[in-house]
Amino acid sequence: MIKHVVMLRMKEYENKTQKLENALKLKKALEALKIYIDELKFMEVGLNLNVKPHSYDLVLTATFETEEALDNYRNHPEHKKLMVFLRTVTEQSTVVDYEI
């Protein structure tokens, strides 16, 4: 089994509510991937409660049977479509994939 962990830092806006709106929209879109991608065995998306400047805003944890299943997820058309939006509203990401 492979655990896929992604942390995202959202872009800041003059309108402070825009960042939260984008984070909520991204969370909903990520959670919807479960409908389209069979290889996705488990997914959890959370918004950060910590307000420290070095913290990230959103975390995704997902579980896959194999590395090939993770690659299929990354290359799935619905995931690629979501990545277009993700890149417009985030400024930084960190990813860790490990075997469980």
C-alpha positions in Angstrom: 0.0 0.0 0.0 1.1 3.5 -0.8 0.3 6.6 1.3 0.3 9.9 -0.7 0.4 13.1 1.4 0.2 16.6 -0.1 0.4 19.9 1.8 -0.6 23.0 -0.1 -0.1 26.7 0.7 -2.9 28.8 -0.8 -2.2 32.2 -2.5 -2.9 35.3 -0.4 -5.4 37.9 -1.7 -6.3 41.4 -0.7 -9.8 40.1 -0.2 -9.1 37.8 2.8 -12.2 35.6 2.2 -10.9 34.7 -1.3 -8.2 32.4 0.1 -10.7 30.5 2.3 -13.2 30.3 -0.6 -10.5 28.8 -2.9 -9.4 26.4 -0.2 -13.0 25.2 0.3 -13.6 24.8 -3.4 -10.3 22.9 -3.8 -11.2 20.6 -0.9 -14.6 19.8 -2.4 -13.0 19.2 -5.8 -10.3 16.9 -4.4 -12.9 14.9 -2.4 -15.0 14.5 -5.6 -12.1 12.6 -7.2 -13.2 9.5 -5.3 -16.2 9.3 -7.6 -14.1 9.1 -10.8 -10.9 7.3 -9.8 -11.2 3.6 -8.8 -7.5 3.4 -7.8 -8.2 5.8 -4.9 -8.8 3.6 -1.9 -9.0 6.3 0.7 -8.8 10.1 0.7 -9.0 12.7 3.4 -8.7 16.4 2.9 -8.4 18.9 5.7 -8.1 22.6 6.2 -5.4 23.8 8.6 -6.5 25.4 11.9 -2.9 26.5 12.7 -2.4 30.2 11.9 1.5 30.3 12.1 3.1 31.9 9.1 5.1 28.8 8.1 2.1 26.4 8.2 0.4 25.1 5.1 -3.3 25.6 4.5 -4.6 22.3 3.2 -3.5 18.7 3.5 -4.5 15.7 1.4 -3.9 12.1 2.4 -4.7 9.3 0.1 -4.1 5.5 0.0 -3.4 3.4 -3.1 -2.7 -0.3 -3.5 0.4 0.1 -5.6 2.7 2.8 -7.0 1.2 2.0 -10.4 -2.3 2.9 -9.0 -0.9 6.2 -7.7 0.5 6.9 -11.2 -2.9 6.1 -12.7 -4.4 8.6 -10.2 -1.9 11.3 -11.2 -2.6 10.8 -14.9 -6.3 10.5 -14.7 -8.1 13.2 -16.7 -10.2 14.4 -13.8 -7.0 14.8 -11.6 -5.3 16.6 -14.5 -8.3 18.9 -14.8 -8.3 19.6 -11.1 -4.5 20.4 -11.2 -5.2 23.4 -13.6 -7.4 25.0 -10.9 -5.0 24.0 -8.1 -2.0 25.7 -9.8 -4.0 29.0 -10.0 -4.9 29.1 -6.3 -1.8 27.7 -4.6 1.7 29.1 -4.2 3.5 26.1 -2.8 3.2 22.4 -2.3 5.0 19.5 -0.6 4.5 15.9 -1.4 5.5 12.7 0.4 4.7 9.2 -0.9 5.6 6.2 1.3 4.9 2.5 1.7 2.6 1.4 4.5 
